[in-house]
């Protein structure tokens, strides 16, 4: 499989979109229900409320580590914003859903604290969002090797613009 990169670097924001033929509530559940997030990203546990910290397991990463994430904003079923701090830096994630005529678009944004790692970060989110699509469609899960390093140049080239 040779997936095509879709992400765009807009200033310090890495923006990726995916479209689903599904109502917004169903897509929202794929982003927030721990049984459904486990299918494409990893399960989470804790008290999910704005200002609270949850634990999220990164099941596709080496060692399947757990990471603390803070819920910065939650406006069901339209917006979820999360942040985290780990050995790879600060992570600021914003997921916005919009539905029209039974089709829901997910706009996923990571606010970067610098663009020097976008060549690694971009392919990672392409992989995870395609895993989300596969988990919803019942298709085969993607393989990370199809995303990195082949997509690295796409994202790094946007730093030059």
KEMARNU-249070 format. One line per 2 residues: number of its first residue (from 1); their letters; for each residue x, y, z of N, C-alpha, C, O. Coordinates in Angstrom, 1 decimal, padded with zeros to 4 digits. Layout:
NUM) A) X/Y/Z/X/Y/Z/X/Y/Z/X/Y/Z  ...
This chain:
1) XX) 000.8/-001.2/000.0/000.0/000.0/000.0/000.9/001.2/000.0/001.9/001.3/000.7  000.5/002.2/-000.8/001.2/003.5/-000.8/000.2/004.6/-000.5/-000.3/005.2/-001.4
3) XX) 000.0/004.9/000.7/-000.9/006.0/001.1/-000.4/007.3/000.6/000.9/007.5/000.6  -001.2/008.2/000.3/-000.9/009.6/-000.1/-001.0/010.5/001.1/-002.0/010.6/001.7
5) XX) 000.1/011.3/001.4/000.0/012.2/002.5/-001.0/013.4/002.2/-001.0/013.9/001.1  -001.7/013.7/003.2/-002.7/014.8/003.0/-002.5/016.0/003.9/-003.0/017.1/003.7
7) XX) -001.6/015.8/004.9/-001.4/016.9/006.0/-000.8/018.1/005.4/000.0/018.1/004.5  -001.2/019.2/006.0/-000.6/020.5/005.6/-000.1/021.2/006.8/-000.7/021.2/007.9
9) XX) 001.0/021.9/006.7/001.6/022.7/007.7/001.2/024.2/007.5/001.5/024.8/006.5  000.4/024.7/008.4/-000.1/026.1/008.3/000.5/026.8/009.5/-000.1/026.8/010.6
11) XX) 001.6/027.5/009.2/002.3/028.1/010.3/002.9/027.1/011.2/003.7/026.2/010.8  002.5/027.1/012.5/002.9/026.0/013.4/001.9/025.0/013.6/002.0/024.2/014.6
13) XX) 000.8/025.0/012.8/-000.2/024.0/012.9/-000.1/022.9/011.9/000.0/023.2/010.7  -000.1/021.7/012.3/-000.1/020.5/011.4/-001.6/020.1/011.3/-002.2/019.8/012.3
15) XX) -002.2/020.2/010.1/-003.6/020.0/009.9/-003.8/018.8/009.0/-003.3/018.8/007.9  -004.7/017.9/009.4/-005.1/016.7/008.6/-006.6/016.6/008.7/-007.2/016.9/009.7
17) XX) -007.2/016.1/007.6/-008.6/015.9/007.6/-008.9/014.5/007.1/-008.2/013.9/006.3  -010.1/014.0/007.6/-010.6/012.8/007.1/-012.1/013.0/007.0/-012.7/013.7/007.8
19) XX) -012.8/012.3/006.1/-014.2/012.4/005.9/-014.8/011.1/006.0/-014.3/010.0/005.6  -016.0/011.0/006.7/-016.7/009.8/007.0/-018.1/009.9/006.6/-018.8/011.0/006.8
21) XX) -018.7/008.9/005.9/-020.1/008.8/005.6/-020.8/008.3/006.9/-021.2/007.1/006.9  -020.9/009.2/007.8/-021.5/008.8/009.1/-022.0/010.0/009.8/-021.4/011.1/009.6
23) XX) -022.9/009.9/010.7/-023.3/011.1/011.5/-022.3/011.5/012.5/-021.4/010.7/012.9  -022.3/012.7/012.9/-021.3/013.3/013.7/-021.2/012.5/015.1/-020.1/012.3/015.6
25) XX) -022.3/012.1/015.6/-022.3/011.4/016.9/-021.5/010.1/016.8/-020.8/009.7/017.8  -021.6/009.4/015.7/-020.9/008.2/015.6/-019.4/008.4/015.4/-018.6/007.7/016.0
27) XX) -019.0/009.4/014.7/-017.6/009.7/014.6/-017.1/010.2/015.9/-015.9/009.8/016.3  -017.9/011.0/016.6/-017.5/011.5/018.0/-017.2/010.3/018.9/-016.2/010.3/019.6
29) XX) -018.0/009.2/018.8/-017.8/008.1/019.6/-016.5/007.4/019.3/-015.8/006.8/020.1  -016.1/007.4/018.0/-014.8/006.8/017.6/-013.6/007.5/018.2/-012.5/007.0/018.4
31) XX) -013.8/008.8/018.5/-012.8/009.6/019.1/-012.8/009.6/020.6/-011.7/010.0/021.2  -013.9/009.2/021.2/-014.0/009.4/022.7/-014.3/008.2/023.5/-014.0/008.1/024.7
33) XX) -014.9/007.2/022.9/-015.3/005.9/023.6/-014.1/005.1/023.7/-013.5/004.7/022.7  -013.6/004.7/024.9/-012.4/004.0/025.1/-012.4/002.6/024.4/-011.3/002.2/023.9
35) XX) -013.5/002.0/024.2/-013.5/000.7/023.5/-013.3/001.0/022.0/-012.6/000.1/021.3  -013.7/002.1/021.5/-013.6/002.4/020.1/-012.2/003.0/019.8/-011.6/002.8/018.8
37) XX) -011.7/003.8/020.7/-010.3/004.4/020.5/-009.3/003.3/020.6/-008.2/003.4/019.9  -009.6/002.2/021.3/-008.7/001.1/021.4/-008.5/000.4/020.0/-007.4/-000.2/019.8
39) XX) -009.4/000.5/019.2/-009.4/-000.1/017.9/-008.4/000.5/016.9/-007.9/-000.1/016.0  -008.1/001.8/017.2/-007.2/002.5/016.2/-006.0/003.3/016.8/-005.1/003.6/016.2
41) XX) -006.1/003.6/018.1/-005.1/004.4/018.7/-004.7/003.8/020.0/-003.5/003.5/020.2  -005.6/003.5/020.9/-005.4/002.9/022.2/-006.5/003.2/023.1/-007.2/004.2/023.0
43) XX) -006.6/002.4/024.2/-007.7/002.7/025.2/-007.2/003.8/026.1/-006.1/004.2/026.1  -008.2/004.4/026.8/-007.9/005.4/027.8/-008.7/005.1/029.0/-009.7/004.4/029.0
45) XX) -008.3/005.7/030.1/-009.0/005.5/031.4/-008.9/006.8/032.2/-008.0/007.5/032.1  -009.9/007.0/033.0/-009.9/008.2/033.9/-011.2/008.9/033.8/-012.2/008.4/033.1
47) XX) -011.3/010.0/034.5/-012.5/010.9/034.5/-012.4/011.9/033.4/-011.7/012.9/033.5  -013.2/011.6/032.4/-013.1/012.5/031.2/-014.0/013.7/031.3/-015.2/013.7/031.1
49) XX) -013.3/014.8/031.7/-014.0/016.1/031.8/-012.9/017.2/031.6/-011.8/017.0/031.8  -013.4/018.3/031.1/-012.4/019.4/030.8/-011.6/019.7/032.1/-012.2/019.8/033.2
51) XX) -010.3/019.9/031.9/-009.4/020.2/033.0/-008.9/018.9/033.7/-008.0/019.0/034.6  -009.5/017.8/033.4/-009.0/016.5/034.0/-008.0/015.9/033.2/-007.8/016.1/032.0
53) XX) -007.2/015.0/033.8/-006.2/014.2/033.2/-006.6/012.8/033.0/-007.1/012.2/034.0  -006.4/012.2/031.8/-006.7/010.8/031.6/-005.4/010.1/031.2/-004.4/010.8/030.9
55) XX) -005.4/008.8/031.3/-004.3/008.0/030.9/-004.7/007.3/029.5/-005.7/006.7/029.4  -003.8/007.5/028.6/-004.0/006.9/027.2/-002.9/006.0/026.9/-001.7/006.3/027.1
57) XX) -003.3/004.8/026.4/-002.2/003.8/026.0/-002.0/004.0/024.6/-002.9/004.0/023.7  -000.7/004.1/024.2/-000.2/004.2/022.9/000.1/002.7/022.4/001.2/002.3/022.4
59) XX) -000.9/002.0/021.9/-000.8/000.6/021.6/000.1/000.3/020.4/000.5/-000.8/020.2  000.3/001.3/019.5/001.0/001.1/018.3/002.5/001.6/018.5/003.3/001.5/017.5
61) XX) 002.8/002.0/019.6/004.2/002.5/019.9/005.0/001.4/020.6/004.4/000.5/021.3  006.3/001.4/020.5/007.1/000.4/021.1/006.9/000.4/022.7/006.9/001.5/023.3
63) XX) 006.6/-000.8/023.2/006.4/-000.9/024.6/005.0/-000.6/025.0/004.6/-000.8/026.2  004.1/-000.1/024.1/002.7/000.2/024.4/002.6/001.1/025.7/001.9/000.7/026.6
65) XX) 003.3/002.2/025.7/003.3/003.0/026.9/002.0/003.7/027.2/001.2/003.9/026.3  001.8/004.1/028.4/000.6/004.9/028.8/001.1/006.3/029.0/002.3/006.6/029.4
67) XX) 000.3/007.3/028.6/000.7/008.7/028.6/-000.5/009.5/029.3/-001.7/009.2/029.0  -000.1/010.4/030.1/-001.1/011.3/030.7/-001.5/012.4/029.6/-000.6/013.0/029.0
69) XX) -002.8/012.6/029.5/-003.3/013.7/028.6/-004.3/014.5/029.3/-005.2/013.9/030.0  -004.2/015.8/029.2/-005.2/016.7/029.8/-006.3/017.0/028.8/-006.0/017.3/027.6
71) XX) -007.5/017.0/029.2/-008.6/017.4/028.4/-008.8/018.9/028.5/-009.2/019.4/029.6  -008.4/019.6/027.5/-008.4/021.1/027.5/-009.8/021.7/027.2/-010.2/022.7/027.7
73) XX) -010.5/021.0/026.3/-011.8/021.4/025.9/-012.6/020.2/025.4/-012.0/019.3/024.8  -013.9/020.2/025.7/-014.7/019.1/025.3/-016.1/019.6/025.0/-016.8/020.0/026.0
75) XX) -016.5/019.7/023.8/-017.8/020.2/023.4/-018.5/019.1/022.5/-018.5/019.3/021.3  -019.1/018.1/023.1/-019.7/017.0/022.3/-020.8/017.5/021.4/-021.6/018.3/021.9
77) XX) -020.9/016.9/020.3/-020.0/016.1/019.5/-019.2/016.9/018.5/-019.0/016.4/017.4  -018.7/018.0/018.9/-018.1/018.9/017.9/-016.6/019.1/018.1/-015.8/019.2/017.1
79) XX) -016.1/019.2/019.3/-014.7/019.5/019.5/-014.1/018.8/020.8/-014.7/018.8/021.8  -012.9/018.3/020.6/-012.1/017.7/021.7/-010.7/018.3/021.5/-010.1/018.1/020.5
81) XX) -010.2/018.9/022.6/-008.8/019.4/022.6/-008.1/018.7/023.8/-008.6/018.7/024.9  -006.9/018.2/023.5/-006.1/017.5/024.5/-004.7/018.0/024.5/-004.2/018.6/023.4
83) XX) -004.0/017.9/025.6/-002.6/018.3/025.6/-001.8/017.3/026.5/-002.4/016.6/027.3  -000.5/017.2/026.2/000.3/016.2/026.9/001.7/016.7/026.9/002.1/017.5/026.0
85) XX) 002.5/016.3/027.9/003.9/016.5/027.9/004.6/015.2/028.2/004.3/014.5/029.1  005.5/014.8/027.3/006.3/013.6/027.5/007.7/013.8/027.0/008.1/014.9/026.7
87) XX) 008.5/012.7/026.9/009.9/012.8/026.5/010.1/013.3/025.1/011.2/013.7/024.8  009.0/013.4/024.3/009.1/013.9/022.9/008.6/015.3/022.9/008.7/015.9/021.8
89) XX) 008.2/015.9/024.0/007.9/017.3/024.0/006.4/017.6/024.4/005.8/016.7/025.0  006.0/018.8/024.1/004.6/019.2/024.3/003.7/018.8/023.1/004.1/019.0/022.0
91) XX) 002.5/018.3/023.4/001.6/018.0/022.4/000.3/018.7/022.6/-000.3/018.6/023.7  -000.2/019.5/021.6/-001.4/020.2/021.7/-002.3/019.7/020.5/-002.0/020.0/019.4
93) XX) -003.3/019.0/020.8/-004.2/018.4/019.8/-005.6/018.9/019.8/-006.1/019.1/020.9  -006.1/019.2/018.7/-007.5/019.7/018.6/-008.2/019.0/017.5/-007.8/018.9/016.3
95) XX) -009.4/018.4/017.8/-010.2/017.6/016.8/-011.5/018.3/016.7/-012.2/018.4/017.7  -011.9/018.7/015.5/-013.1/019.4/015.3/-013.9/018.6/014.3/-013.4/018.2/013.2
97) XX) -015.2/018.3/014.6/-016.1/017.6/013.7/-017.1/018.5/013.1/-017.7/019.3/013.9  -017.5/018.3/011.9/-018.6/019.1/011.2/-019.3/018.1/010.3/-018.7/017.4/009.5
99) XX) -020.7/018.1/010.5/-021.5/017.2/009.7/-022.3/018.0/008.7/-022.9/019.1/009.0  -022.5/017.5/007.5/-023.4/018.0/006.5/-023.9/016.9/005.7/-023.2/016.1/005.1
101) XX) -025.3/016.8/005.7/-026.0/015.7/004.9/-025.4/014.3/005.1/-025.3/013.5/004.2  -025.2/014.0/006.4/-024.8/012.7/006.8/-023.3/012.3/006.6/-022.9/011.2/006.7
103) XX) -022.5/013.4/006.2/-021.1/013.2/006.0/-020.4/014.1/007.1/-020.7/015.3/007.2  -019.5/013.5/007.8/-018.8/014.2/008.8/-017.3/014.3/008.5/-016.7/013.4/008.1
105) XX) -016.8/015.6/008.6/-015.4/015.8/008.4/-014.7/016.0/009.8/-015.2/016.7/010.6  -013.6/015.3/009.9/-012.7/015.5/011.1/-011.6/016.4/010.6/-010.9/016.1/009.7
107) XX) -011.4/017.5/011.3/-010.2/018.3/011.1/-009.3/018.2/012.4/-009.7/018.6/013.5  -008.2/017.5/012.2/-007.3/017.2/013.2/-006.1/018.2/013.2/-005.5/018.3/012.1
109) XX) -005.8/018.9/014.2/-004.8/019.8/014.3/-003.8/019.6/015.4/-004.3/019.4/016.6  -002.5/019.5/015.1/-001.5/019.5/016.2/-000.8/020.8/016.1/-000.2/021.1/015.1
111) XX) -000.9/021.6/017.2/-000.1/022.9/017.3/001.3/022.5/017.7/001.5/021.9/018.8  002.2/022.7/016.8/003.6/022.4/017.0/004.3/023.5/017.8/004.0/024.7/017.7
113) XX) 005.3/023.1/018.6/006.1/024.1/019.3/007.4/024.4/018.6/008.2/025.2/019.0  007.5/023.8/017.4/008.6/024.0/016.4/008.4/023.0/015.3/007.8/022.0/015.6
115) XX) 008.8/023.4/014.1/008.5/022.5/013.0/009.6/021.6/012.6/009.5/020.8/011.6  010.7/021.5/013.4/011.8/020.7/013.0/011.5/019.2/013.0/012.2/018.5/012.3
117) XX) 010.5/018.7/013.7/010.2/017.3/013.7/008.9/017.0/012.9/008.4/015.8/013.0  008.4/017.9/012.1/007.2/017.6/011.3/007.4/016.5/010.4/006.4/015.8/010.0
119) XX) 008.6/016.2/009.9/008.8/015.0/009.0/008.6/013.7/009.7/008.4/012.7/009.0  008.6/013.6/011.0/008.3/012.4/011.8/006.9/012.5/012.3/006.2/011.4/012.3
121) XX) 006.4/013.6/012.7/005.1/013.8/013.3/004.0/013.6/012.3/003.0/012.9/012.5  004.2/014.2/011.1/003.1/014.2/010.1/002.8/012.8/009.7/001.6/012.4/009.7
123) XX) 003.8/012.0/009.3/003.5/010.6/008.9/002.8/009.8/010.0/002.0/008.9/009.7  003.2/010.1/011.2/002.6/009.4/012.4/001.1/009.6/012.4/000.3/008.7/012.6
125) XX) 000.7/010.9/012.3/-000.7/011.2/012.3/-001.5/010.7/011.1/-002.6/010.3/011.2  -000.8/010.7/009.9/-001.4/010.1/008.8/-001.8/008.6/009.0/-002.9/008.2/008.7
127) XX) -000.8/007.9/009.6/-001.0/006.5/010.0/-002.1/006.4/010.9/-003.0/005.5/010.7  -002.1/007.1/012.0/-003.2/007.0/013.0/-004.6/007.3/012.5/-005.6/006.6/012.8
129) XX) -004.7/008.4/011.7/-006.0/008.7/011.1/-006.4/007.7/010.1/-007.6/007.4/010.0  -005.5/007.1/009.3/-005.9/006.0/008.4/-006.3/004.8/009.2/-007.2/004.0/008.8
131) XX) -005.7/004.6/010.4/-006.1/003.5/011.2/-007.5/003.7/011.8/-008.3/002.8/011.9  -007.9/005.0/012.1/-009.2/005.4/012.5/-010.2/005.0/011.3/-011.2/004.4/011.6
133) XX) -009.9/005.4/010.1/-010.7/005.1/009.0/-010.9/003.5/008.8/-012.0/003.1/008.7  -009.8/002.8/008.9/-009.9/001.3/008.8/-010.7/000.7/009.9/-011.5/-000.2/009.7
135) XX) -010.6/001.3/011.1/-011.3/000.7/012.3/-012.8/000.9/012.1/-013.7/000.1/012.5  -013.2/002.0/011.4/-014.6/002.3/011.2/-015.2/001.5/010.0/-016.3/001.1/010.0
137) XX) -014.3/001.3/009.0/-014.8/000.7/007.7/-014.7/-000.8/007.8/-015.2/-001.5/006.9  -013.9/-001.3/008.8/-013.7/-002.8/008.8/-012.6/-003.2/007.9/-012.5/-004.4/007.6
139) XX) -011.8/-002.3/007.4/-010.8/-002.6/006.4/-009.5/-003.0/007.2/-009.4/-003.0/008.4  -008.5/-003.4/006.4/-007.2/-003.8/007.0/-006.5/-002.6/007.7/-006.6/-001.5/007.1
141) XX) -005.9/-002.9/008.8/-005.2/-001.8/009.5/-003.9/-001.4/008.7/-003.3/-002.3/008.1  -003.6/-000.2/008.6/-002.4/000.2/007.9/-001.1/-000.3/008.6/-001.1/-000.7/009.8
143) XX) 000.0/-000.2/007.9/001.3/-000.6/008.4/002.1/000.7/008.4/002.2/001.4/007.4  002.7/001.0/009.6/003.5/002.2/009.7/004.6/002.3/008.7/004.9/003.5/008.3
145) XX) 005.2/001.3/008.3/006.3/001.3/007.3/005.9/001.9/006.0/006.7/002.3/005.2  004.6/001.9/005.7/004.0/002.5/004.5/004.0/004.0/004.6/003.8/004.7/003.6
147) XX) 004.1/004.5/005.8/004.0/006.0/006.0/005.4/006.7/006.3/005.6/007.8/005.9  006.2/006.0/006.9/007.5/006.5/007.3/008.6/005.6/006.9/008.6/004.4/007.3
149) XX) 009.6/006.0/006.2/010.0/007.4/005.9/009.4/008.0/004.6/009.8/009.1/004.3  008.6/007.2/003.9/008.2/007.7/002.6/007.4/009.1/002.6/007.5/009.8/001.6
151) XX) 006.7/009.4/003.7/006.0/010.7/003.7/006.9/011.8/004.3/006.4/013.0/004.4  008.0/011.5/004.8/008.8/012.5/005.5/009.1/013.7/004.7/008.9/014.9/005.1
153) XX) 009.4/013.5/003.4/009.8/014.6/002.5/008.6/015.5/002.3/008.7/016.8/002.2  007.4/015.0/002.2/006.2/015.8/002.0/006.0/016.8/003.1/005.7/018.0/002.8
155) XX) 006.2/016.4/004.3/006.0/017.3/005.4/007.2/018.2/005.6/007.0/019.4/005.9  008.4/017.8/005.4/009.6/018.6/005.5/009.6/019.7/004.5/010.1/020.8/004.8
157) XX) 009.1/019.4/003.3/009.1/020.4/002.2/008.2/021.6/002.6/008.5/022.7/002.1  007.2/021.4/003.4/006.3/022.5/003.8/007.0/023.4/004.7/006.5/024.6/004.9
159) XX) 008.0/023.0/005.4/008.8/023.9/006.3/009.5/025.0/005.5/009.7/026.1/006.0  009.8/024.7/004.3/010.6/025.6/003.4/009.7/026.7/002.8/010.3/027.7/002.3
161) X) 008.4/026.5/002.8/007.5/027.4/002.1/007.3/028.7/002.9/006.6/029.6/002.4
